[in-house]
Amino acid sequence: MDYRQMTAPCGIDCFNCEIHESNLTKEVAVVLNGKYGWPIEEIACKGCRQQDGKHIHLPQGCATLDCVKAKGVQFCSDCDDFPCSFLAPVADLAATVGIELVPIDGPQANKLLQQYSFFGADEIPDDAYKGVSGVKTVSVHALWVTSSKQPDDLIYKITAALWNPNSRKLLDSGHAKGRVIRLETATVGLGIPLHAGAEKFYKEKGLLR
């Protein structure tokens, strides 16, 4: 089996799916038929790519697969705009049956942020999913991780290089998420200890006391 071809662009492993033709049982088919009214003979799926993104539950096709083909990449994660609103399954639900994002905000969110330092306050903007209003939420931070066994001087120099103006240009012109990686928030929401070399750099920049 070609596992890459049997993995959908969004990352769903079709070969493990309960409705893939090699996994579908009569019992599961009967349940789906009874719950959704799908004709039993149309339930078995050959895979996302093999059926061009179409199935009984998604007759209009998959917007994510269409996007990947248009951009000439194999997986969403290969794209410079990843993650985006075309990432299934949320984007497909938003485009077909409609969705409403549930905010994570207020006292409950504050308690979560206080209890778990690796979370940070965040926001999903309007139309991140087409026609869906944005909400306040929480998210995890991106981390640059190294071993504590690495020399302090080496990690100090690497940290300085990461925040060099030339690196800033690369972050701003590359992946969309690169633009939100900022020096002023580099020490916010750390879930693990800083390496001594990185700690020295951030102290010099006034981000740590």
TIFITOR-304075 format. One line per 10 residues: number of its first residue (from 1); for each residue x, z, y of C-alpha. Coordinates in Angstrom, 3 decimals, decimal comma, always signed. Example, Ala and Ser with C-alpha at 12.3 -4.5 7.8 and 13.67 -1.06 7.14 Angstrom:
1> +12,300 +7,800 -4,500  +13,670 +7,140 -1,060 .
//
This chain:
1> +0,000 +0,000 +0,000  +1,211 -0,867 +3,499  +0,625 +2,479 +5,187  +1,365 +1,150 +8,683  -1,313 -1,509 +8,319  -3,630 +1,089 +6,842  -3,214 +3,358 +9,887  -5,499 +2,647 +12,843  -3,917 +2,103 +16,301  -5,196 +5,517 +17,412 .
11> -3,453 +7,196 +14,471  -6,364 +7,703 +12,080  -5,077 +7,351 +8,519  -7,615 +4,950 +7,000  -6,113 +5,377 +3,532  -7,234 +9,032 +3,535  -10,669 +8,392 +5,022  -13,626 +9,382 +2,838  -15,375 +6,083 +3,479  -12,376 +3,862 +2,689 .
21> -13,256 +1,666 -0,256  -10,592 +3,301 -2,420  -11,910 +6,819 -1,707  -15,670 +6,443 -1,256  -17,712 +8,185 -3,929  -21,337 +7,569 -4,814  -22,165 +11,110 -3,727  -20,699 +10,630 -0,235  -22,420 +7,241 +0,137  -25,778 +8,793 -0,746 .
31> -25,274 +11,583 +1,798  -24,379 +9,118 +4,586  -27,289 +6,911 +3,669  -29,668 +9,844 +3,844  -28,263 +11,260 +7,080  -27,685 +8,077 +9,094  -29,715 +5,443 +7,248  -26,649 +3,295 +6,571  -27,190 +0,797 +3,730  -25,140 +2,053 +0,795 .
41> -23,612 -1,373 +0,202  -22,244 -1,460 +3,780  -20,594 +1,965 +3,866  -17,311 +1,202 +2,085  -14,614 +0,292 +4,642  -11,442 -1,717 +4,087  -9,728 -0,179 +7,118  -9,775 -0,514 +10,901  -7,401 -3,460 +11,178  -8,760 -5,172 +8,082 .
51> -12,304 -5,172 +9,518  -11,264 -5,912 +13,090  -12,468 -2,490 +14,215  -16,053 -3,079 +13,092  -18,073 -0,918 +10,715  -21,688 +0,061 +10,222  -21,188 +2,988 +12,634  -19,295 +0,848 +15,181  -20,888 -2,624 +15,098  -19,590 -3,598 +18,548 .
61> -15,994 -3,099 +17,430  -13,299 -0,715 +18,617  -12,144 -0,825 +22,244  -8,878 +0,817 +21,214  -8,034 -1,915 +18,705  -8,949 -4,609 +21,247  -6,631 -2,991 +23,811  -3,712 -2,707 +21,367  -4,048 -6,363 +20,394  -4,234 -7,447 +24,046 .
71> -1,079 -5,497 +24,902  +0,841 -6,715 +21,868  +1,651 -3,282 +20,449  +0,841 -1,819 +17,053  -0,097 +1,737 +17,963  -1,421 +3,487 +21,066  +1,729 +5,587 +21,131  +3,800 +2,393 +21,611  +2,098 +1,723 +24,955  +3,483 +2,761 +28,350 .
81> +0,006 +3,970 +29,363  -0,439 +6,308 +26,385  -2,543 +8,446 +26,383  -5,397 +6,692 +28,162  -9,180 +6,457 +28,166  -9,168 +3,825 +25,400  -7,825 +6,294 +22,874  -10,412 +6,623 +20,096  -12,561 +8,309 +19,051  -13,513 +9,927 +22,384 .
91> -13,348 +6,682 +24,340  -15,602 +4,888 +21,864  -18,139 +7,701 +22,003  -18,086 +7,582 +25,803  -18,663 +3,819 +25,775  -21,470 +3,858 +23,209  -23,538 +7,020 +22,891  -22,156 +8,781 +25,979  -20,303 +12,075 +26,207  -20,081 +15,073 +28,519 .
101> -16,779 +16,885 +28,881  -16,991 +20,655 +28,600  -14,930 +22,450 +31,258  -12,544 +25,266 +30,380  -12,574 +27,234 +33,596  -13,373 +30,587 +35,150  -12,645 +34,046 +33,709  -12,346 +32,769 +30,139  -9,737 +30,206 +31,132  -7,840 +32,773 +33,201 .
111> -7,762 +35,138 +30,244  -6,423 +32,326 +28,038  -3,696 +31,488 +30,566  -2,667 +35,127 +30,845  -2,604 +35,636 +27,091  -0,742 +32,468 +26,145  +2,080 +31,404 +28,448  +2,338 +27,914 +26,937  -1,037 +26,967 +28,424  -1,390 +25,727 +31,997 .
121> -4,319 +24,942 +34,284  -5,122 +21,236 +34,296  -7,844 +18,768 +35,216  -9,338 +15,667 +33,601  -10,186 +13,323 +36,505  -13,415 +11,419 +37,007  -13,574 +8,204 +34,949  -10,680 +9,157 +32,680  -13,395 +8,227 +30,186  -15,542 +5,489 +31,672 .
131> -18,538 +6,862 +33,525  -17,741 +10,473 +32,637  -17,293 +13,156 +35,304  -14,019 +15,050 +35,332  -13,638 +18,736 +34,564  -11,161 +21,553 +34,913  -9,418 +22,473 +31,673  -6,201 +23,854 +30,195  -3,354 +21,945 +28,583  +0,063 +22,513 +27,071 .
141> +3,271 +21,636 +28,896  +5,900 +19,124 +27,852  +9,150 +20,848 +26,887  +12,754 +19,687 +26,574  +14,086 +21,674 +23,641  +17,633 +22,305 +22,449  +19,467 +24,719 +20,179  +20,703 +28,070 +21,469  +23,987 +27,239 +19,729  +24,782 +24,499 +22,261 .
151> +27,429 +25,406 +24,907  +26,065 +26,741 +28,196  +28,099 +24,287 +30,265  +26,811 +21,303 +28,266  +23,170 +22,290 +28,667  +23,699 +23,039 +32,363  +25,034 +19,509 +32,893  +22,264 +17,916 +30,815  +19,610 +19,822 +32,772  +21,187 +18,723 +36,043 .
161> +21,237 +15,120 +34,789  +17,558 +15,284 +33,824  +16,674 +16,228 +37,389  +19,054 +13,755 +39,010  +17,362 +11,429 +41,565  +18,090 +8,466 +39,282  +16,272 +10,224 +36,423  +13,384 +10,843 +38,816  +13,095 +7,076 +39,338  +12,948 +6,513 +35,577 .
171> +10,268 +9,151 +35,110  +8,186 +7,695 +37,938  +8,455 +4,113 +36,696  +8,023 +4,786 +32,975  +5,230 +6,499 +31,058  +2,276 +7,565 +33,208  +2,810 +11,201 +32,235  +6,381 +11,008 +33,528  +5,095 +11,209 +37,082  +3,695 +14,686 +36,524 .
181> +7,006 +16,043 +35,201  +8,266 +17,755 +38,353  +11,206 +20,049 +39,061  +9,022 +22,508 +40,969  +6,920 +23,170 +37,850  +9,748 +22,992 +35,298  +9,710 +26,720 +34,577  +5,924 +27,133 +34,520  +4,242 +27,837 +31,193  +7,349 +28,255 +29,069 .
191> +6,450 +29,379 +25,582  +10,052 +29,824 +24,427  +13,186 +31,284 +26,098  +15,289 +29,147 +28,398  +18,777 +28,220 +27,241  +21,361 +30,094 +29,322  +22,742 +26,818 +30,688  +19,309 +25,643 +31,846  +18,533 +29,107 +33,233  +21,658 +28,931 +35,415 .
201> +20,569 +25,558 +36,823  +17,040 +26,703 +37,644  +18,348 +29,882 +39,284  +20,583 +27,777 +41,526  +17,522 +25,720 +42,493  +15,620 +28,866 +43,414  +13,050 +28,488 +40,655  +14,128 +31,696 +38,924  +15,290 +35,041 +40,233 .
//
